[in-house]
Each structure stands twice: as structure tokens, then as C-alpha cells.
């Protein structure tokens, strides 16, 4: 660590005491989220459940690809959710009211994304998660093309790097719109891979799974006339790979 930033033992103890008084702040650290989620996973005997009734919208190879970083014990990136959750937490009407908002996390695989939501203030009892594979009782088994939830159930719906695994992304977005309340927030993120631009959707090549979106306009088109306001958007410049993100408010009429 730089000599400009030194933490004494006494100061470190103060940090620990502060976190002990407000444990949710522990989860603002990606490394702590990863360690805690892995510890929970190991305590449960590394049990992984799989959804056995997927729709045609799920691209071949999706489950196998997404099990790789579970089975090898890394749990993948603990930082990727920063790109969606931190901007959501700053939105007027959410900031300061997080504890009352109901959130759906689509495709988290592990508890890391859910702990991040807790860290920014969402209440654990108001967080729901669904995935084709689950490492936690907190994560329901289900298919994003046929979400097992009632209409207008959630204030916030997060699709974090999963829409690219759909052969019928419009159907998946329609389901997100269905379960989001009026003036609720939908957040979608995928990583664009230029190598995927000219490939067919139905492929088992794990290198391009989840990498098909290139422009925010693709998300805007799928949200259609339900798009009310864009809080944040981003896409890679030129031909470079990078995240394609939209965080938007939606309307029902």
C-alpha cells in the first residue's frame, strides 16, 4: 500500500468496531462479499442445484458455462455488480428508502450480488433471486423467460450479465417488465465481445455466450414504449470489448 495511506493497528480496530455496529457495511467490500459467500457455500457442502425445466430461450451450454467458476471455487468476479448496483443505490426515490424496496436479482448464481445489495441498504427480506443454477437457498430455481413471480412485484429488477444467454431476449425483457412495478427500475448489463457479432444465437461456444449486445439502443428497443426515463447508460467505444449497460425507469401506461 502507498506510504500516503497507512492504517495503524489502533485505527484498524476502530474500523472493525464500526463494522460490528453496522455489519451491512462489511459487504461494501468485493473481497469480503466473495469470502463470505464462499464460506456459506462450503458450510452447505458445496451443494449446487440446477433448474430442470428450461424454456427454448436458454442458449445451449448456458448452465455448463456458468458452473465453471462455481465448481473451481472462485465464484467469478465479486466486483462486476458494482456497475449496476452502485448507480441504482444513488437514484432519487431509492437512496434513503432502500430498506423498503423489493428487489429481484436475475441470474446471480451465488450470494455475492445479494450481499452487495445488502451492503448498499436493501433489506435481506426484500431481496429475491432466481437462476438456472443455485448455490444458496436464497436463490430460487427458475428461468428468466418464465419468471415464477406475480405481475408488478418488484421496485427494482437487476439482470446482471445474463441477458446475453438468451436466444429470445425480448421474451426475457418482457418478463422483467411484467414483474416490475410502475415507475420501477430495470437494470441490464452485458459485456460486448466483438467476436460474437456475426454468430448465430444457438451456440455452445462458452467464449461468446453472454456477449452478443453491442449498443444501448438494443436495450432501448426491447423496453419499447415502457421506457420512461434513463438514469444511466454506457457502451464500449469503437471496436473494443466492454460493458453495455442501461438503468431505466419503466411505466405501465
N, C-alpha and C positions, 0 to 999 in steps of 0.2 A: 504493500500500500504506500502511496505517496507520503513523503515526510510532512506534507501540508495537512494531511488528515490522519491524526493519531488518536487512538482510543485507549485511554488508560484503563486499568483494571477497575478502578473506582467508578469511572463513567460507564463502563460496560455493565456493572452491577445495577446502575441506575436504569439503563436500558431494559435489562431483564425485569426489574421491578415494575417498570411502566407497562411492559407487555403482559406481565402477570395480572395487572389491574384491568387491562383491556386486551384479552387474548386474541381478538379478531385481527389486531394489527400484526400479529405473527405471520398471518397469511398474505401480507403485502410483499413478502419476500418470495420470489420464484423458487429459490433453493429450499426454503422451509416448506412451501407447498409440496414440492416434489418428495422431500424426505418424509413428510407426514403421510402423504398418500401411499408411498411405498411401504411404510411401516404398517399402515392399516391393511394393505393388500397382503403382506406377509403374515400378519396376525390371523387373517382369514384363510390361510393355507393356499394363497395364490389362486383362488378359485376364479375362473373366467366362464361366464355364461354367454351363450350365443342365441340370438333370435332365430327360430327355426322356420318362420313363415314370412319370408321377404317377398315383396312385390317385384314385378318386372322392372321397376325403376332402379333397382340396386344394380350397379355395374358389376359384372363378373370380377372376382378377385378382391372385392372390397374388404370382406371380413379377414381373409388371409393376410392382406397387406397391412391392415390396421392392428393385427395381432402381433406383428413382428416386434415392435418396441414394447409390447407388454410381456411377451414371452422371454425377451432378452433382459428384462428387468430394468430398462432405462426409463420407461414411461414417456419417452419423447420429450419435446420442448416444454418446459414449465413457464416459458416467457411469451409464447405466441398469443395467449389470451389477453395480454396487455393491449394489443392493437384494437380490441373490441371493448373489453370491459372498462378500461380506464376512461375512454371517451364517454361511454354510456353513463358512468357514475357522475360525470360533470354536467349532464343535461339538466336544464331548469325543469323542475317538476319531479325529478328523480333525486338530484342532490339534496340531501337533508330529509328525504322521505323514503330512502331505500328500504328501510325495515318494513314498510307497509306494502311494497310492490311484490307482485308474484312474477317469478322468472322461470322461463323454460330454457334449458340448455340442450341443444340438439347435437348429439354426437361427441360428448366429452371423453368417452372411453374410460377415463379414470377420474378420481375425485379432485385432481389438481385445479381444473377450471371452476369447480364448485367451491373449493376453498378460496379461490380468488374472489368470487362473488361475495363470500362471507367477509373477506378482508376489506372490501370497499363499502360494506354496510348492509348488504342484503341479509335478511334473516334466514337461517337454515331451514326453518319450517315452511318458508315461502319459495324455496328453490326446488324445482322439479327437473329431472334429467332423463333423457331417453337415448338409447343407442342400440345398434345391432349386436354389440358386444358390451358386456358389463363386468367391471371388476369390483362392484360395490352394490350393496342393497339399495343405496341411494339412487342408483341409475336403473331406470326401468328398461326392460327389453321392448323394443319396438322399431318400426320402420317410419322414417320421416315422410314417406309418401302416403301413410295412413296413420297419422298420429292418434294415439288412444286417449284423446282428451276432448272435452266439450268445447263448443264454439265460445270464443271470447273469454278464455280462461286466464290469459296472462297479460301483464302490463309490458313485459319485455320478453322477446324471443331471440335467442342467440344461435346462429348457425355458424359455428367456428370451424372453418376449413373442412366442411363435409358436403357442401352442395355439389362440388365437382365430382363426387362419387355417384351422382345420379344420371341415369340415362334419360330421365324425364324431369329435368329441373323445374319446369313450370309447375308440374304436379306437386313437387316438394314445396315450392314457394306458395302455391295456393293453400297448402295445408298450414303453413306458417301464418298466412293471412287469416285463415279461418279461426285459429286458436288465439289470435291477438285481439285484445280489446280495442275499441275505438280510441284513437289518439295514442295507442300503444306504440312501442318501439320495436322495430325489427333490425337486427344487425347481422350482416352476412360478410364473411371473409373467406377468400380462397387465394392460393398462390398461383400466379400465372407461370407456366412453363412453355417457352416458345416452341419446344419440340412437340408439344401436344396440339398445336394449332390445326394441323391438317389431318388429324387422326379421327377414326370413327369412334363413337361413344363406346361401343361394345368391344372392350379390350381387356385382357388380363395382365397387361404390362404395368406392373406396380410403379414404374418410374413416371408414368404420366397420369396415373389415377389421381383425381382431385385437382388437376392443373389446367382445366380447359377454359377458364374465363380470362378474358384479356382486358375488358373495359367495364367501367361502372355502368355504362349505358345498357349493358346486357342485364344487369340487375334492375335498373330503372324500367326497362321494357317488361320484365316479368312482374314487377309490382303494379304496373299499369296505372289505371285511374285511382287505385287505392293509395298511391303515393301522395302524401300530404306535404311533407317537408323533409329535406335532407339536412341532418345535423353535421354529418362528416362523410367525406368520400376520399378515396385515394386509389391510384393505379400506377403501375410502373411506367417509366418514361422510355421512349424508343423501343428497342427490341430486348431490353434487359428483363430477366425474370423478376418477379416481386409480387407483393400482395395486392389484391383487388378488393376494396372494402367499401361498403356502404352502411351507414347507420341512419335510419329513416323513421319518421313518424307516419303512421298509416291511418286511414279513415275508412269508415264503413258506409258512408253515404256522401 
